[in-house]
Amino acid sequence: MTANSTHLLIAGATLADGGRADLYLADGVLADPTSAPEGVERFDADGLLALPGLVDLHTHLREPGREDAETVDSGTAAAARGGFTCVHAMANTDPVTDTAEAAEYVAGLGERTGHCEVRVVGAVTKRLAGEELAELGLMAASGAGVRVFSDDGRCVNDPLLMRRALSYVKAFDGVIAQHSQDPRLAGPGACCHESEWSGLLGLPGWPSQAESVVVARDVQLAELTDSRVHVCHVSTAESVDVIRWAKKRGIKVTAEVTPHHLLLDTPLVAGYDTTFKVNPPLRTSEHLEAVREALADGTIDAVGTDHAPHARQDKDHPFDVALPGMLGLEQALGVVVEVMVNSGRMDWATLVERMSSAPARIGGVAGQGRPLLTGEPANLVLVDPSARAVVDAAASASRARNNPYHGRDLPDPVVATFWRGRITHRR
């Protein structure tokens, strides 16, 4: 199987619904397998699952501005290693992606890498400053076709500005992806879930309500404007309750949870290892249980990695000073398999919905998250559901090494990833 194959017959794959099928990849689409010519290159997929390529709504690629931590090339290579055929590049670059020109520049970088599709997330406000709306309409109309807008780690705290943003993006079916963090409740330096652990460790506490009060405000603004809001990295039981309430009212709200908020908990902070400093912080067991249940029942629509690479010098500081964030792309599928599938909480068809179909719909990405049927784009991943490995941070395709799963035995399911019919990763 060659990296540049444009015609390939994947033989005997198992689909997410349990059926078996041959898949013929021909010039970027799935063709009728009976039309495959004699002698076409074959891949034996006996014992492997074929799933639609994964889609990530929340990826930090760091380029331009912080190429010492990650580039579009290295970040998308990590994405392909994790089974992703599409990622959404967040706007907190340097310069900020707050203009049509900046959006087209990032989109161009993504197109040249050849590892996966890169969709651009535009800033909600100029320079992420929370004072004036960015060029939302121009970014949407640009060649980048931006549909998701976020100030990422900076919450759009001004309710009037948030209302205006929601109203503006409604015209082109855009969505505001909010980092829900009240800046007063989670004040300067807050870096540990407010609990007995923050007191014991002497770290500034971050109450769970600092997230949920912003979620509550935003879903009501979405109702007021009849527009779409997406809640990034849900991490608290209170936020789950608000989102569940909003969905029952028919409000246009979607939400994501990260792999690390599904698996990792507050006690890991006890060693002051800054790899485990993340925003929002790792939560305690009752919150992990709440987000797992919400992902299983669909209250939380998607898994978003919040892949946040950092250069070593940005993590080598006291815990309350180091930059927050951790890698997520390469182990995301393995974590979800371990926590949700292997535990019986979720079947493979639901995993496809949460990690492929739903994020593609939320981001408005045509050609991703599609069923593996004749005529559909050939974006898919082959996985071995029984494969496991001990995670080695040094083996990452990412430039960064802030991998919170280092040394853990986790499912390592990705055998091969295909984007536009070409192999972008193979074990």
HELIX and SHEET records of a PDB file:
HELIX    1   1 PRO A   33  SER A   35  5                                   3    
HELIX    2   2 VAL A   72  ARG A   81  1                                  10    
HELIX    3   3 ALA A  100  THR A  113  1                                  14    
HELIX    4   4 LYS A  126  LEU A  128  5                                   3    
HELIX    5   5 LEU A  136  ALA A  141  1                                   6    
HELIX    6   6 PRO A  159  LYS A  170  1                                  12    
HELIX    7   7 GLU A  196  LEU A  201  1                                   6    
HELIX    8   8 GLN A  209  THR A  225  1                                  17    
HELIX    9   9 ALA A  237  LYS A  248  1                                  12    
HELIX   10  10 PRO A  259  LEU A  263  1                                   5    
HELIX   11  11 THR A  266  GLY A  271  5                                   6    
HELIX   12  12 THR A  274  PHE A  276  5                                   3    
HELIX   13  13 SER A  285  ASP A  297  1                                  13    
HELIX   14  14 ARG A  312  LYS A  315  1                                   4    
HELIX   15  15 ALA A  332  VAL A  336  1                                   5    
HELIX   16  16 VAL A  337  VAL A  341  3                                   5    
HELIX   17  17 TRP A  348  VAL A  352  1                                   5    
HELIX   18  18 GLU A  353  SER A  357  3                                   5    
HELIX   19  19 ALA A  358  GLY A  363  1                                   6    
HELIX   20  20 ALA A  393  ALA A  395  5                                   3    
SHEET    1   A 4 VAL A  29  ALA A  31  0                                        
SHEET    2   A 4 ARG A  20  ALA A  26 -1                                        
SHEET    3   A 4 HIS A   7  LEU A  15 -1                                        
SHEET    4   A 4 ARG A  42  ASP A  44  1                                        
SHEET    1   B 7 VAL A  29  ALA A  31  0                                        
SHEET    2   B 7 ARG A  20  ALA A  26 -1                                        
SHEET    3   B 7 HIS A   7  LEU A  15 -1                                        
SHEET    4   B 7 LEU A  49  PRO A  52  1                                        
SHEET    5   B 7 LEU A 380  VAL A 383 -1                                        
SHEET    6   B 7 VAL A 414  TRP A 419 -1                                        
SHEET    7   B 7 ARG A 422  ARG A 426 -1                                        
SHEET    1   C 8 LEU A  54  THR A  59  0                                        
SHEET    2   C 8 PHE A  84  ALA A  89  1                                        
SHEET    3   C 8 GLU A 117  GLY A 122  1                                        
SHEET    4   C 8 VAL A 148  PHE A 149  1                                        
SHEET    5   C 8 VAL A 175  GLN A 178  1                                        
SHEET    6   C 8 ARG A 228  VAL A 231  1                                        
SHEET    7   C 8 VAL A 253  VAL A 257  1                                        
SHEET    8   C 8 ALA A 302  VAL A 303  1                                        
SHEET    1   D 2 CYS A 192  HIS A 193  0                                        
SHEET    2   D 2 GLY A 205  TRP A 206  1                                        
SHEET    1   E 2 ARG A 388  VAL A 390  0                                        
SHEET    2   E 2 ASP A 409  PRO A 411 -1                                        
END                                                                             
